[in-house]
Amino acid sequence: VCDANAKQSGSCPAGSSANLVTCACNAGFIGDGLQSGFGCYQCPAGTYQVGGVCARCPANSLSPAGSFNFSACLCDAGYTMQGGLCVACPAGTYKAANGSSCTACPVNSYSLAAAAQCACNAGFSGEFDSCSICPNGTYGPGGSVACIPCKTCDANAVPSGSCPV
């Protein structure tokens, strides 16, 4: 009798001298396919079925449990597939989700290699996809930090440095 995760082929007709029934595990499962044997075991997440084994997806990628081909391995955010390997998106680009491609950072933003999102340049504030220049009398350290008002010196103090006016 075949395992619940296997397909049966062949038959065992009356008067037969041999068992012509074979069991084969379904795609994404490995084993002998027999209920009385090793059965069929699902390839775990992060692997895919190749022949009778579960092979690991490349570093920096993941696949759902039960995957049965390499294309199920999707590179993590910040990484993209190149020649069968997941390589870091270069600086100045980002990739927010598994399986997508690296995209150039929007204007007035930047990223380091392997970034899942970009950050606003210094002098700008907001979210990575809408960085706005800090208004006069404020400065922005970059990232998603709000523009900060410049300090005002007391009448008896001597200012140093500058802030846009």
C-alpha positions in Angstrom: 0.0 0.0 0.0 1.3 3.4 -0.9 1.9 6.3 1.5 -0.7 9.0 1.5 1.8 11.4 -0.2 2.6 8.9 -3.0 1.1 7.9 -6.3 0.6 4.3 -7.2 1.2 2.9 -10.6 1.0 -0.6 -12.1 -1.3 -3.4 -10.9 -1.4 -6.7 -9.2 -4.0 -8.8 -11.3 -5.4 -12.1 -10.0 -3.1 -15.0 -10.6 0.0 -12.7 -10.8 3.3 -14.1 -9.7 4.9 -10.7 -9.0 3.8 -7.5 -7.4 3.8 -5.0 -10.3 2.6 -2.1 -8.1 5.1 0.7 -7.6 4.7 3.7 -5.3 6.4 7.1 -6.0 6.4 10.0 -3.7 4.7 13.2 -4.9 6.7 16.2 -6.0 8.3 17.9 -3.0 8.5 14.6 -1.0 11.2 12.0 -0.7 11.2 8.4 0.5 10.3 4.9 -0.8 6.5 5.7 -1.1 5.4 2.7 0.9 3.3 2.8 4.0 5.1 -0.2 5.4 8.6 1.3 4.5 10.0 4.8 4.9 7.0 6.5 3.5 7.2 10.0 2.0 8.6 13.0 3.8 8.1 16.5 2.7 11.3 18.5 1.9 11.5 21.2 4.7 11.5 25.0 4.1 14.8 26.2 2.6 15.2 23.1 0.5 13.8 21.7 -2.8 13.5 18.2 -4.2 16.2 16.9 -6.6 15.7 13.3 -7.5 15.4 11.4 -4.2 17.0 14.1 -2.0 16.1 17.5 -0.6 18.8 20.0 -1.7 19.5 23.2 0.2 18.6 26.6 -1.4 21.5 28.9 -1.9 22.6 31.1 1.1 20.4 34.2 1.6 17.3 32.5 0.2 14.3 30.5 1.3 11.7 28.2 -0.2 8.4 26.9 1.2 8.2 23.3 2.6 7.4 20.8 -0.2 9.3 22.7 -2.9 10.3 20.5 -5.9 12.5 22.7 -8.0 15.2 25.3 -7.7 13.0 28.1 -8.9 11.1 27.9 -5.6 14.2 29.3 -3.8 13.7 33.1 -3.6 16.5 35.4 -2.5 15.9 37.3 0.7 15.3 41.1 0.8 18.5 42.9 -0.1 19.7 40.0 -2.3 19.2 39.0 -5.9 19.7 35.8 -8.0 22.8 35.8 -10.1 24.2 32.6 -11.6 22.4 30.4 -9.2 23.6 32.4 -6.1 21.9 35.1 -4.1 24.2 38.1 -4.1 23.9 41.3 -2.2 22.2 44.2 -4.0 24.9 46.8 -4.7 25.1 50.1 -2.7 22.7 52.6 -4.1 20.0 50.0 -4.7 17.6 48.0 -2.5 15.2 45.1 -2.7 12.3 45.1 -0.2 10.8 41.7 -0.7 11.8 38.1 -1.5 11.8 37.3 -5.2 11.9 40.8 -6.6 14.9 42.6 -8.3 17.3 45.2 -7.0 16.0 48.8 -7.6 17.9 52.0 -7.7 17.3 54.2 -4.6 15.0 57.2 -5.2 16.4 60.7 -5.6 17.8 62.2 -2.3 18.4 58.8 -0.7 21.1 56.1 -0.4 21.7 52.5 0.7 24.6 50.3 1.6 25.0 46.9 0.0 22.3 44.2 0.8 19.8 46.9 1.7 16.0 46.1 2.0 15.3 49.9 1.8 17.0 53.2 1.2 17.5 56.0 3.7 17.2 59.8 3.2 20.5 61.7 2.6 21.7 64.1 5.2 19.8 67.4 4.8 16.6 65.5 3.9 13.9 63.9 5.9 11.0 61.5 5.3 10.6 57.9 4.2 13.0 56.4 1.7 10.6 56.8 -1.2 9.8 60.5 -0.5 12.8 62.4 1.0 12.1 66.1 1.3 14.8 68.8 1.8 14.8 70.2 5.3 13.5 73.8 5.3 15.6 76.9 6.2 16.5 77.1 9.9 16.6 73.3 10.3 18.9 70.4 9.5 18.5 66.7 8.8 21.0 64.0 9.9 19.5 61.7 7.3 17.6 58.5 7.5 14.0 58.9 8.5 14.7 61.4 11.3 12.6 64.5 11.2 14.3 67.8 10.4 15.6 69.4 13.6 15.4 73.2 14.3 18.8 74.9 14.5 19.8 76.2 18.0 19.5 79.9 18.8 22.3 81.4 20.7 21.8 83.5 23.8 22.5 87.2 23.2 25.7 86.9 25.3 27.0 83.8 23.4 29.2 83.7 20.3 27.7 81.3 17.7 30.0 78.8 15.9 29.1 76.7 12.9 26.2 77.6 10.7 22.7 76.6 9.9 21.0 77.4 6.6 19.0 80.7 6.8 
